[in-house]
Amino acid sequence: AGRRGPPPDMIADVFRRIRMVTIDALLHVLHVLAAVTWLGGMVFAILALHPVLVTRPIEERIPLIVPVLRRFFILAGSSIAVLAATGAYFYFARLGVSPSLAGSRYGILMTAKFAVTLAMVLVFLRIVFRHYAAASDLARLEQPGSVRYAEIPAHLKSLTALVRVNLVLGTLVVLIVELALRT
């Protein structure tokens, strides 16, 4: 009498494929959530928080904005780490195995997405380690009304301008992804 049912290696292959699809889906969800967190945080900062803060005297703004930015930059930095890990996985899992795909319209668009995202990361690093760090240090070390304390608004203005740049770049990334998905 013969065996009934599919061979064991076929069953194992089905479970392996299901596991890979599930891992891909979870990584994709993490990637999208990280992007939404970073981009959404910038939208909130520019369109909701900044317009309210600029109506307040600088002495009220600084004690509020420094800890808010600190928390956001930790969140954004974590999102960038997740984007880097999941993005690298998807890029090399999909494009790394197929030189013809890498040269395709999709591959070119994904490479462009990577390049724009890298520019965003560099802008983020400048925001955090140049302007936020300086404003935070001055807020902690100087007294309101001092000459050095008066430098904080310039750092915050530069920081805000760079967040706007990153918001435009992030919107460009979303456009590139949309174009790639239509390929």
Disulfide bonds with the S-S distance in Angstrom:
none
